[in-house]
Amino acid sequence: MRKYIIIILSIVLVGGSLFIAKYLIDNKNKPKPKTDKIVKTVFTEIVNNTSIPLVITTNGNLVAKNKIELYAEVQGILEPTSKEFKQGTSYNKGETIIKINSDEFYANLQAQKSNLFNAITAVMPDIRLDFPSEYQKWQNYLQNFNSNKSLQKLPETTSEKEKFFISGRGINTVYYNVKNLEVKLNKHNLRVPFSGILTEALVNPGTLIRVGQKLGEFIDPSVYEIGVSVKSEFRDLLQVGKQVELYNLEKTKTWTGKVIRINGKVDASTQTIKAFIQVSGKDLKEGQYVEIALQAKAEENAFEVSRNLLIENSKLYIVKDSVLDLVTVNLIFENEKSVIIKGLANGTILLSKPVPGSHKGMLVKISTENKKQ
């Protein structure tokens, strides 16, 4: 009985093996399922070579042309004036912007004037005896002497003997000491040399001011300058008196400036040359960041494309018979966001937007939307 069971199981196993082998052979010869090729839709533009003006763009910060930093040349307590010494305060030409207490200094000046008066008075008898012809001019000087007014110039000496006599009595020394004190007295009151606005205030009334201490900054907000660096190869574009266009970062406002100075030296490290442009207008502020456009020559038979379309800085993708092709172009000029190129024939279909994963020979379909004809 066991013998028959073994024979039957052997027959079943052999039959099953044959069936599985036949099934595997039949499936091996079946064709593989076809997969559809992925065709990407691309945006393109038609090349139309024209004359394109080259525009050099640069940037910088505005600086007031008339700008002074306020420093103290004398010591004393800062006193209030008719206007608050605060940022944003406007002053007209000739107005007092800084007033430092000068009571002690003024008293010293008056004492020195008194010393001069006494010194001249002491030598008057000697002048009457030794220089009788010169006595009257010295007498007139004493009669017109006013300690509350600016000191008058000493009478001119007419001979070396008189000159040595006056100098030997120390009158010249005292006179120039007084004149020096008068000059310093005027420095206690600072008047603005032009109408403008206070942009920096570092002290308050009641503060003890020391010699050499910075007090603030004052500017004329009507005229500004900006220094820009341009590649030395474009130095011919910079001419004194040439007008240039300036605009803000948002490109919402524009101003017209003029080249007023050009540095005669090329920066050795950057090979650039510095030019200074003067500009006036509303909405301009000290330190404002602006961009400048310098018009260069026009490039004939050229085309402008976006910088992000460039491959390896010299190649572009074109569409030929629904297939991408990579061609080399001649790069003429670079702007911040675009480049000027040559080497593409009119009518060439050029990619206008980058395609992720693009490669030469890639099958594409041209979009009918946002397409330049």
Stockholm file with secondary structure:
# STOCKHOLM 1.0

chainA/1-373         MRKYIIIILSIVLVGGSLFIAKYLIDNKNKPKPKTDKIVKTVFTEIVNNTSIPLVITTNGNLVAKNKIELYAEVQGILEPTSKEFKQGTSYNKGETIIKINSDEFYANLQAQKSNLFNAITAVMPDIRLDFPSEYQKWQNYLQNFNSNKSLQKLPETTSEKEKFFISGRGINTVYYNVKNLEVKLNKHNLRVPFSGILTEALVNPGTLIRVGQKLGEFIDPSVYEIGVSVKSEFRDLLQVGKQVELYNLEKTKTWTGKVIRINGKVDASTQTIKAFIQVSGKDLKEGQYVEIALQAKAEENAFEVSRNLLIENSKLYIVKDSVLDLVTVNLIFENEKSVIIKGLANGTILLSKPVPGSHKGMLVKISTENKKQ
#=GR chainA/1-373 SS CHHHHHHHHHHHHHHHHHHHHHHHHHHHTSCCCCCCCCCEEECEEECCCEEEEEEEEEEEECEESSEEEEECSSCEEEECCSSCCCTTCEECTTCEEEEECCHHHHHHHHHHHHHHHHHHHHHHHHHHHHCGGGHHHHHHHHHTCCTTSCCCCCCCCCSHHHHHHHHHTTHHHHHHHHHHHHHHHHTTEEECSSSEEEEEECCCTTCEECTTCEEEEEECTTCEEEEEEEEGGGGGGCCTTCEEEEECTTSCCEEEEEEEEEEEEECTTTCEEEEEEEECCTTCCTTCEEEEEEEEEEEEEEEEEEGGGCBTTTEEEEEETTEEEEEECEEEEECSSEEEEECCCTTCEEESSCCTTCCTTCBEEECSSSCBC
#=GC SS_cons         CHHHHHHHHHHHHHHHHHHHHHHHHHHHTSCCCCCCCCCEEECEEECCCEEEEEEEEEEEECEESSEEEEECSSCEEEECCSSCCCTTCEECTTCEEEEECCHHHHHHHHHHHHHHHHHHHHHHHHHHHHCGGGHHHHHHHHHTCCTTSCCCCCCCCCSHHHHHHHHHTTHHHHHHHHHHHHHHHHTTEEECSSSEEEEEECCCTTCEECTTCEEEEEECTTCEEEEEEEEGGGGGGCCTTCEEEEECTTSCCEEEEEEEEEEEEECTTTCEEEEEEEECCTTCCTTCEEEEEEEEEEEEEEEEEEGGGCBTTTEEEEEETTEEEEEECEEEEECSSEEEEECCCTTCEEESSCCTTCCTTCBEEECSSSCBC
//
